[in-house]
Amino acid sequence: MMIRSTLTAAAALLTLTLAGQAAAQTLVTAKLGQPVAERTRLVAGGAVFVCEGEACVATVSNSRTFIPSTCKDIAGRFGPLTAFESGTRAFDAARLEACNAAAPASAKAPMP
């Protein structure tokens, strides 16, 4: 009976630990100005972004991915971004403009 109680308690602790880790993970989304032709993976900011259509998305467990250098890496590969978001946070216009400065010249829209 004691072994069963110990195993049950251990299983419950493991379940709570895994649930806590899953809850701590956040999506980081880069919205692309132009859709990608095919599903692509990109490692940036210590996370694996999966890019499909007009978005690149990574599931991360820390805030080190939601930083300007990650945004610049994605813009440098796929062109200007229309948004860079994580949970309820998003880059403002100035930070997004600085990020998009890393986009290839051929992908940048002409200035009005």
Secondary structure, DSSP 8 states (H G I E B T S, - for coil): -HHHHHHHHHHHHHHHHHHHHHHH-EEEEEEESS--SS-EEEEETTEEEEEETTEEEEEESSGGGSSHHHHHHHHHHH--EEEEEETTEE--HHHHHHHHTTS-GGGS----
